[in-house]
Each structure stands twice: as C-alpha cells, then as structure tokens.
C-alpha cells in the first residue's frame, strides 16, 4: 500500500491509532461530498455481518439550519434528528444491534462550523473523493447553481487537516473512479488502512432500500436501490455546464491535493 506522490510529500498512510472508544467497538466516519459513490460504499459496508451503518446523520440539522431547499427537505427535517448534540451523543453511544463496527456515512458540508468536533477523537476517519467534473455535471441537475460549499470539497479538506492534527497520521483517502475500476483491490486497501479484516460480502448486496437509509433515499438512491454491486466507471459524455466552469477551477485544486494522499495499489 502506497500513496501517490504530492508536492507536500505526505508519505505512507499509517495504521490509525485505536480510538478511545475501541473497547466498545470501532466507529468509522467516511467523509464524502454529494454525487459520489458514498451510498454504494454504505451498501458495501452494510453487507458485512459485523457492521451497522448510518446514513448522513447531520443532514436534517444542515437543512434546518441553512434553509437549503433540497428535494424532500421538509420531510427530512420532520423525520430525522435536528439537534446536533443529540446526534453526536447517539453516534458515540453503544453500537446498534451489538455490532463490532459502526460505519457512518457523512457529507462533509453537513458539518457546519458550530458543531463541536470533540467526538472526532472517538472515530477512525476516511475520505471519499470524486473528479469534480463528473461531480458537478451530476450536482448541477439537482442544484442548478451550486456553490463551492455545496460540493463539500473545502469542508473535506478542512476536516482532513483537522484529523491529521488530532491523530498525527494521514487518514485514508479513496478516489471513486479507482474504487469502481477495482472494487476488491481498493476495499482491501481501505480495510487494511483501517485495521479491519476485508470481507467478501462487501462486494455484493441485495437490491432495494434499507431501513437504515434516510427518508431522502427516494429522491437520491434510485440507481443504488437497483444495484447489487459497484458499477463500472463510465466517463460522462455530456459537457460540463458553462455556469459551473469557474466553480470547477476552484474545486480542481482541492481535489488534486487530496488525490496526493489517496490509497493506491502497490506499484
């Protein structure tokens, strides 16, 4: 397992230190942005018999606080927790169903500045990134005039640096295209970096929704609900809308820097 080189010479990804809550099981915080393969990754981890998964636990708080008019926002706010302290208490409490691992799918932009981060110390963190061109083409269809904050990239970078400061290690980063090109290889690398055993069950899952999905799944998860495994990467043939060209340039530098720390197959 190696990292690609970067101008900052990040060096090899180290095994994470066990979080303080290790005696009560491992909690994995996967930080992504929108229009990524984050839901497929949640399906992958949810297929493990030893793992419980949570779906974007801060989403309802984010929508209520920001007033963003995402699809089904009112229902999300009505049916999910909107008190960030209650959410943190839950995420750091007993792992549901007596599982050994708690995989938590987080959108980085949901972590608004006022949310305390002391709970980070009870997590093992990893990051999922995607080529901003593909991401913006997809995001623009749902949010016609997205901002840099809507992409989650600056928040991912900031959380990445916060985790590095807190732990003294480089947390694992995965690029979505490379996961789709080689799901077993990249998932093995991720599991090794996290200090857990890879399970073959992570490569397949049953079609349909899950009780652990947020109520927003009906608006966002159609493709995943119809899937049974990670799909094949297909570059988007459609052009990127001219209205996001400037935003793309802002995203690209952040993405390329995080790419410098990604997990790659040994050369």
C-alpha positions as a LaTeX table, in Angstrom:
\begin{tabular}{lrrr}
\hline
Residue & $x$ (\AA) & $y$ (\AA) & $z$ (\AA) \\
\hline
Unk1 & 0.00 & 0.00 & 0.00 \\
Unk2 & 1.40 & 3.33 & $-1.04$ \\
Unk3 & 0.32 & 6.88 & $-1.53$ \\
Unk4 & 0.78 & 8.76 & $-4.75$ \\
Unk5 & 3.39 & 11.45 & $-4.51$ \\
Unk6 & 2.36 & 15.04 & $-3.83$ \\
Unk7 & 4.10 & 18.35 & $-3.51$ \\
Unk8 & 3.79 & 18.05 & 0.26 \\
Unk9 & 5.37 & 14.57 & 0.35 \\
Unk10 & 2.61 & 13.09 & 2.52 \\
Unk11 & 4.42 & 9.79 & 2.86 \\
Unk12 & 2.87 & 6.43 & 3.52 \\
Unk13 & $-0.54$ & 6.17 & 5.12 \\
Unk14 & $-0.12$ & 4.83 & 8.63 \\
Unk15 & $-2.35$ & 2.45 & 10.53 \\
Unk16 & $-4.82$ & 4.51 & 12.57 \\
Unk17 & $-4.47$ & 4.63 & 16.31 \\
Unk18 & $-7.34$ & 2.85 & 18.04 \\
Unk19 & $-9.94$ & 5.45 & 19.03 \\
Unk20 & $-10.68$ & 5.93 & 22.70 \\
Unk21 & $-13.94$ & 4.04 & 22.23 \\
Unk22 & $-12.16$ & 0.98 & 20.77 \\
Unk23 & $-13.13$ & $-1.18$ & 23.75 \\
Unk24 & $-16.77$ & $-0.65$ & 22.73 \\
Unk25 & $-16.17$ & $-1.27$ & 19.03 \\
Unk26 & $-14.85$ & 0.66 & 16.04 \\
Unk27 & $-16.64$ & 3.70 & 14.63 \\
Unk28 & $-15.72$ & 4.63 & 11.06 \\
Unk29 & $-16.53$ & 8.14 & 9.81 \\
Unk30 & $-16.42$ & 8.23 & 6.00 \\
Unk31 & $-16.38$ & 11.83 & 4.75 \\
Unk32 & $-17.70$ & 12.41 & 1.25 \\
Unk33 & $-19.29$ & 15.11 & $-0.87$ \\
Unk34 & $-22.52$ & 14.88 & $-2.88$ \\
Unk35 & $-22.95$ & 12.88 & $-6.10$ \\
Unk36 & $-20.24$ & 10.42 & $-5.22$ \\
Unk37 & $-20.40$ & 6.64 & $-4.71$ \\
Unk38 & $-20.99$ & 7.19 & $-1.00$ \\
Unk39 & $-24.29$ & 5.30 & $-0.90$ \\
Unk40 & $-22.82$ & 2.32 & $-2.75$ \\
Unk41 & $-19.95$ & 2.39 & $-0.25$ \\
Unk42 & $-22.51$ & 2.38 & 2.57 \\
Unk43 & $-24.19$ & $-0.63$ & 0.95 \\
Unk44 & $-20.81$ & $-2.34$ & 0.78 \\
Unk45 & $-20.13$ & $-1.88$ & 4.49 \\
Unk46 & $-23.73$ & $-2.67$ & 5.37 \\
Unk47 & $-23.30$ & $-6.08$ & 3.74 \\
Unk48 & $-20.80$ & $-7.08$ & 6.44 \\
Unk49 & $-22.43$ & $-9.13$ & 9.21 \\
Unk50 & $-20.32$ & $-7.32$ & 11.82 \\
Unk51 & $-21.23$ & $-3.77$ & 10.74 \\
Unk52 & $-24.07$ & $-1.34$ & 11.40 \\
Unk53 & $-24.40$ & 1.67 & 9.07 \\
Unk54 & $-25.78$ & 5.20 & 9.48 \\
Unk55 & $-26.83$ & 7.46 & 6.62 \\
Unk56 & $-25.89$ & 11.16 & 6.78 \\
Unk57 & $-26.91$ & 11.75 & 10.40 \\
Unk58 & $-26.39$ & 15.54 & 10.28 \\
Unk59 & $-28.47$ & 16.09 & 7.11 \\
Unk60 & $-31.69$ & 17.18 & 8.85 \\
Unk61 & $-29.77$ & 19.61 & 11.05 \\
Unk62 & $-27.98$ & 21.01 & 8.00 \\
Unk63 & $-31.23$ & 21.56 & 6.12 \\
Unk64 & $-32.99$ & 23.18 & 9.07 \\
Unk65 & $-30.06$ & 25.47 & 9.84 \\
Unk66 & $-29.27$ & 26.56 & 6.28 \\
Unk67 & $-32.76$ & 26.54 & 4.79 \\
Unk68 & $-31.44$ & 24.81 & 1.68 \\
Unk69 & $-34.33$ & 23.62 & $-0.49$ \\
Unk70 & $-33.18$ & 20.11 & $-1.28$ \\
Unk71 & $-35.69$ & 17.52 & $-2.54$ \\
Unk72 & $-37.93$ & 16.44 & 0.34 \\
Unk73 & $-36.31$ & 18.86 & 2.80 \\
Unk74 & $-39.42$ & 19.33 & 4.93 \\
Unk75 & $-39.87$ & 15.58 & 5.36 \\
Unk76 & $-36.20$ & 15.10 & 6.19 \\
Unk77 & $-36.41$ & 17.75 & 8.92 \\
Unk78 & $-39.65$ & 16.28 & 10.28 \\
Unk79 & $-38.46$ & 12.68 & 10.46 \\
Unk80 & $-34.78$ & 12.97 & 11.43 \\
Unk81 & $-32.95$ & 14.44 & 14.41 \\
Unk82 & $-32.14$ & 18.15 & 14.16 \\
Unk83 & $-30.22$ & 18.67 & 17.42 \\
Unk84 & $-26.51$ & 18.20 & 16.66 \\
Unk85 & $-25.62$ & 17.40 & 20.27 \\
Unk86 & $-28.22$ & 14.63 & 20.38 \\
Unk87 & $-26.80$ & 13.31 & 17.10 \\
Unk88 & $-23.26$ & 13.25 & 18.49 \\
Unk89 & $-24.40$ & 11.53 & 21.68 \\
Unk90 & $-26.00$ & 8.85 & 19.52 \\
Unk91 & $-23.01$ & 8.40 & 17.21 \\
Unk92 & $-20.66$ & 7.95 & 20.17 \\
Unk93 & $-23.02$ & 5.76 & 22.18 \\
Unk94 & $-23.41$ & 1.97 & 22.05 \\
Unk95 & $-23.14$ & 0.49 & 18.57 \\
Unk96 & $-26.65$ & $-0.60$ & 17.49 \\
Unk97 & $-27.54$ & $-4.28$ & 17.26 \\
Unk98 & $-24.41$ & $-5.27$ & 19.18 \\
Unk99 & $-22.24$ & $-4.96$ & 16.07 \\
Unk100 & $-18.45$ & $-4.63$ & 16.25 \\
Unk101 & $-18.19$ & $-1.85$ & 13.64 \\
Unk102 & $-20.29$ & 1.27 & 13.07 \\
Unk103 & $-19.85$ & 2.70 & 9.58 \\
Unk104 & $-21.11$ & 6.28 & 9.43 \\
Unk105 & $-21.66$ & 7.90 & 6.03 \\
Unk106 & $-21.13$ & 11.66 & 6.40 \\
Unk107 & $-21.40$ & 14.55 & 3.96 \\
Unk108 & $-18.56$ & 16.93 & 4.80 \\
Unk109 & $-20.65$ & 20.04 & 4.09 \\
Unk110 & $-23.19$ & 18.97 & 6.72 \\
Unk111 & $-20.58$ & 19.68 & 9.42 \\
Unk112 & $-21.44$ & 23.33 & 9.96 \\
Unk113 & $-18.94$ & 25.41 & 11.97 \\
Unk114 & $-20.92$ & 25.47 & 15.21 \\
Unk115 & $-20.96$ & 21.67 & 15.54 \\
Unk116 & $-18.48$ & 20.50 & 18.18 \\
Unk117 & $-15.75$ & 18.17 & 16.95 \\
Unk118 & $-14.60$ & 16.59 & 20.17 \\
Unk119 & $-16.41$ & 13.42 & 19.04 \\
Unk120 & $-13.88$ & 13.07 & 16.19 \\
Unk121 & $-11.50$ & 11.50 & 18.71 \\
Unk122 & $-13.83$ & 8.51 & 19.04 \\
Unk123 & $-13.81$ & 7.80 & 15.30 \\
Unk124 & $-11.48$ & 6.36 & 12.71 \\
Unk125 & $-11.76$ & 8.67 & 9.71 \\
Unk126 & $-11.51$ & 8.13 & 5.96 \\
Unk127 & $-12.34$ & 10.22 & 2.90 \\
Unk128 & $-14.05$ & 9.55 & $-0.43$ \\
Unk129 & $-13.40$ & 11.97 & $-3.30$ \\
Unk130 & $-14.57$ & 12.22 & $-6.91$ \\
Unk131 & $-13.35$ & 14.02 & $-10.03$ \\
Unk132 & $-15.07$ & 17.42 & $-9.77$ \\
Unk133 & $-16.04$ & 17.42 & $-13.44$ \\
Unk134 & $-18.18$ & 14.32 & $-13.05$ \\
Unk135 & $-19.47$ & 15.53 & $-9.69$ \\
Unk136 & $-20.50$ & 18.97 & $-10.97$ \\
Unk137 & $-22.29$ & 17.61 & $-14.05$ \\
Unk138 & $-24.39$ & 15.46 & $-11.73$ \\
Unk139 & $-24.82$ & 18.02 & $-8.94$ \\
Unk140 & $-25.94$ & 20.76 & $-11.35$ \\
Unk141 & $-29.00$ & 18.67 & $-12.27$ \\
Unk142 & $-30.25$ & 18.79 & $-8.68$ \\
Unk143 & $-28.82$ & 22.11 & $-7.52$ \\
Unk144 & $-28.84$ & 24.40 & $-10.60$ \\
Unk145 & $-26.44$ & 27.00 & $-9.19$ \\
Unk146 & $-24.18$ & 25.15 & $-6.75$ \\
Unk147 & $-21.60$ & 27.00 & $-4.68$ \\
Unk148 & $-18.18$ & 25.77 & $-3.62$ \\
Unk149 & $-19.63$ & 24.94 & $-0.20$ \\
Unk150 & $-22.30$ & 22.75 & $-1.86$ \\
Unk151 & $-19.58$ & 20.48 & $-3.30$ \\
Unk152 & $-18.24$ & 19.56 & 0.15 \\
Unk153 & $-14.66$ & 19.77 & $-1.12$ \\
Unk154 & $-13.41$ & 22.64 & 1.04 \\
Unk155 & $-15.03$ & 21.02 & 4.07 \\
Unk156 & $-13.43$ & 17.67 & 3.24 \\
Unk157 & $-10.03$ & 19.32 & 3.04 \\
Unk158 & $-10.55$ & 21.15 & 6.32 \\
Unk159 & $-11.76$ & 18.01 & 8.12 \\
Unk160 & $-8.85$ & 16.04 & 6.63 \\
Unk161 & $-6.37$ & 18.52 & 8.13 \\
Unk162 & $-8.21$ & 18.54 & 11.45 \\
Unk163 & $-7.99$ & 14.74 & 11.63 \\
Unk164 & $-4.28$ & 14.85 & 10.78 \\
Unk165 & $-3.69$ & 17.31 & 13.61 \\
Unk166 & $-5.71$ & 15.29 & 16.09 \\
Unk167 & $-4.20$ & 11.90 & 15.26 \\
Unk168 & $-0.74$ & 12.64 & 13.89 \\
Unk169 & $-1.42$ & 10.33 & 10.93 \\
Unk170 & $-2.59$ & 10.64 & 7.32 \\
Unk171 & $-6.14$ & 9.27 & 7.14 \\
Unk172 & $-7.08$ & 7.04 & 4.20 \\
Unk173 & $-8.41$ & 8.72 & 1.04 \\
Unk174 & $-10.18$ & 6.84 & $-1.75$ \\
Unk175 & $-10.92$ & 8.13 & $-5.24$ \\
Unk176 & $-14.30$ & 6.99 & $-6.59$ \\
Unk177 & $-13.03$ & 6.20 & $-10.09$ \\
Unk178 & $-10.32$ & 3.93 & $-8.72$ \\
Unk179 & $-12.82$ & 2.14 & $-6.47$ \\
Unk180 & $-15.07$ & 1.46 & $-9.46$ \\
Unk181 & $-12.10$ & 0.26 & $-11.52$ \\
Unk182 & $-11.07$ & $-2.27$ & $-8.87$ \\
Unk183 & $-13.57$ & $-2.70$ & $-6.02$ \\
Unk184 & $-11.90$ & $-5.71$ & $-4.34$ \\
Unk185 & $-8.43$ & $-4.22$ & $-4.52$ \\
Unk186 & $-9.38$ & $-0.80$ & $-3.21$ \\
Unk187 & $-11.65$ & $-2.15$ & $-0.49$ \\
Unk188 & $-8.85$ & $-4.40$ & 0.69 \\
Unk189 & $-6.56$ & $-1.39$ & 0.88 \\
Unk190 & $-9.14$ & 0.57 & 2.84 \\
Unk191 & $-9.77$ & $-2.25$ & 5.28 \\
Unk192 & $-6.04$ & $-2.69$ & 5.81 \\
Unk193 & $-5.60$ & 1.03 & 6.43 \\
Unk194 & $-8.46$ & 0.97 & 8.94 \\
Unk195 & $-7.15$ & $-2.12$ & 10.69 \\
Unk196 & $-10.15$ & $-4.36$ & 9.95 \\
Unk197 & $-10.44$ & $-7.62$ & 8.02 \\
Unk198 & $-11.71$ & $-7.40$ & 4.45 \\
Unk199 & $-14.92$ & $-9.39$ & 3.89 \\
Unk200 & $-16.01$ & $-10.75$ & 0.52 \\
Unk201 & $-19.58$ & $-9.76$ & 1.40 \\
Unk202 & $-18.56$ & $-6.14$ & 0.77 \\
Unk203 & $-18.58$ & $-6.76$ & $-2.99$ \\
Unk204 & $-22.30$ & $-7.59$ & $-3.36$ \\
Unk205 & $-25.62$ & $-6.61$ & $-1.84$ \\
Unk206 & $-29.34$ & $-7.16$ & $-2.37$ \\
Unk207 & $-31.42$ & $-4.75$ & $-4.43$ \\
Unk208 & $-33.80$ & $-2.33$ & $-2.79$ \\
Unk209 & $-33.93$ & 0.26 & 0.02 \\
Unk210 & $-32.74$ & $-0.32$ & 3.58 \\
Unk211 & $-34.29$ & 0.60 & 6.94 \\
Unk212 & $-31.05$ & 2.49 & 7.66 \\
Unk213 & $-31.49$ & 4.75 & 4.59 \\
Unk214 & $-32.62$ & 8.31 & 5.22 \\
Unk215 & $-36.11$ & 9.29 & 4.03 \\
Unk216 & $-34.32$ & 11.22 & 1.27 \\
Unk217 & $-33.40$ & 7.92 & $-0.38$ \\
Unk218 & $-36.47$ & 8.05 & $-2.65$ \\
Unk219 & $-35.11$ & 11.27 & $-4.14$ \\
Unk220 & $-31.45$ & 10.28 & $-4.49$ \\
Unk221 & $-30.94$ & 6.50 & $-4.33$ \\
Unk222 & $-32.79$ & 5.05 & $-7.34$ \\
Unk223 & $-29.63$ & 3.79 & $-9.06$ \\
Unk224 & $-28.20$ & 2.25 & $-5.90$ \\
Unk225 & $-31.51$ & 0.62 & $-5.00$ \\
Unk226 & $-31.45$ & $-1.09$ & $-8.40$ \\
Unk227 & $-27.85$ & $-2.26$ & $-7.98$ \\
Unk228 & $-26.23$ & $-5.35$ & $-6.50$ \\
Unk229 & $-22.58$ & $-4.27$ & $-6.68$ \\
Unk230 & $-20.32$ & $-1.35$ & $-7.53$ \\
Unk231 & $-20.90$ & $-0.21$ & $-11.09$ \\
Unk232 & $-18.36$ & 0.22 & $-13.86$ \\
Unk233 & $-16.86$ & 3.68 & $-14.24$ \\
Unk234 & $-18.20$ & 5.49 & $-17.30$ \\
Unk235 & $-16.88$ & 8.98 & $-18.04$ \\
Unk236 & $-19.69$ & 11.45 & $-18.59$ \\
Unk237 & $-20.05$ & 12.22 & $-22.28$ \\
Unk238 & $-22.12$ & 15.37 & $-21.74$ \\
Unk239 & $-20.30$ & 18.69 & $-21.46$ \\
Unk240 & $-19.95$ & 20.46 & $-18.16$ \\
Unk241 & $-22.42$ & 23.40 & $-17.99$ \\
Unk242 & $-20.72$ & 26.70 & $-18.69$ \\
Unk243 & $-22.23$ & 28.14 & $-15.49$ \\
Unk244 & $-20.01$ & 25.90 & $-13.34$ \\
Unk245 & $-16.71$ & 26.36 & $-15.21$ \\
Unk246 & $-15.42$ & 28.83 & $-12.64$ \\
Unk247 & $-16.54$ & 26.58 & $-9.80$ \\
Unk248 & $-14.76$ & 23.65 & $-11.42$ \\
Unk249 & $-11.46$ & 25.52 & $-11.31$ \\
Unk250 & $-11.95$ & 26.18 & $-7.59$ \\
Unk251 & $-12.78$ & 22.52 & $-6.96$ \\
Unk252 & $-9.92$ & 21.11 & $-9.00$ \\
Unk253 & $-7.09$ & 22.37 & $-6.82$ \\
Unk254 & $-8.67$ & 20.97 & $-3.64$ \\
Unk255 & $-9.39$ & 17.65 & $-5.32$ \\
Unk256 & $-5.87$ & 17.31 & $-6.70$ \\
Unk257 & $-4.33$ & 17.99 & $-3.32$ \\
Unk258 & $-6.47$ & 15.31 & $-1.64$ \\
Unk259 & $-5.62$ & 12.98 & $-4.52$ \\
Unk260 & $-2.00$ & 13.25 & $-3.46$ \\
Unk261 & $-2.86$ & 11.38 & $-0.27$ \\
Unk262 & $-5.07$ & 8.68 & $-1.79$ \\
Unk263 & $-4.59$ & 4.96 & $-1.33$ \\
Unk264 & $-3.19$ & 3.32 & $-4.45$ \\
Unk265 & $-2.31$ & $-0.22$ & $-5.46$ \\
Unk266 & 1.35 & $-1.11$ & $-4.91$ \\
Unk267 & 3.47 & $-0.43$ & $-7.96$ \\
\hline
\end{tabular}
